Amino acid sequence: TANDKRMHEYTQLAFEGKFAAARKVRDSLNPVRAAMARSRPAGKPTAFGKYWQELLGQTGGRVRQPMLDLTDAEKAEVRSAFEGCGLKL
């Protein structure tokens, strides 16, 4: 995100050969990975990705047919996981 640069930070640390520091930053993103894994509905990876983008403040948009969009209940579950994962918006 614009305010959470950990992905960039750990990549740069790795490129600089600072592997222990890179792993520490990478591991700090485990709650985000867990939230994504926990809330991703089966069979709707594109809809999930687009909604996650929307929650990040990016343009996700709707999926094209024949793909299925997320239901309101699925969106609520993804939003809850997103809000609790620790990303700084």
N, C-alpha and C positions, 0 to 999 in steps of 0.2 A: 504494500500500500504506500501511499505518499508519506505516511508517517511511520511506517514499520519497514525498515530496510534490511531486515535480518537475512533475507535470501541473498541480496547483493553482498552484504557484509561477509557471510560465510564463504561465498564463492571467491571473493577477493582474497580472503585469508588463505584459502586453499591454493589459489594461484601463486601466492607469495610464499608457499611452502610452510605456512604456520598451521599445520594440520591439527594439533591439539586444540588450538583456539577455534579453528573452523568447526571442529566436531562439537565443541561446547555451544557455539551459536546455532549450528544445525540442530542439535538436540533440543534447544529451547523452542523449536518449532514443532516438537512432537505433539503438543496439545492441539495444534491446528490439524496435523495429519490425522490424529485420532478423531477429531470432530468431523472431518470430511469422511473418513471411513465409516464412522458410526451413523451418519445421517444420509449417506448416498443411497437412494432407493434403487433396487435392482431393476435393470433394463432401461434406465433413463439417464445414462451418463451425460448426454449432451444437455438435456434439460437441467440436470444438477449443476453442470459447469456454468451454464448461462445464468442460473439463479444465483450461484455463488459470486459470479462477476458482478451481478446487480447489487448484491449486498456489499461488495467492495466499493461501490460507487461508479462502476464501469457500465458500459452498455452491454447487456447480455441479450436481450430480445427473446422472442419466442422461437421455439423449434419449428422446423418445417415438417409438414405431413410427409410420411406416415408416422413420424416420431410422436411420442406422447409427451405432453407437458406435465409438470408436477401438479398434483392435486393441492388444494388448500392445506390439507393435513400434512402432506409431505413438505410443503413450503414452511409451515410452522415448525416442523421438526428440524429442518435445515437451518432456519433462522435462529432457533434456540441453540443449536450446536455452534453456529457461527458466533453468536453473541457471547458464548461462554468459552471460546477458544483462546482468547488473549491477544488477538490481533489488534494493533493500534490503528484506528482509522484516523 
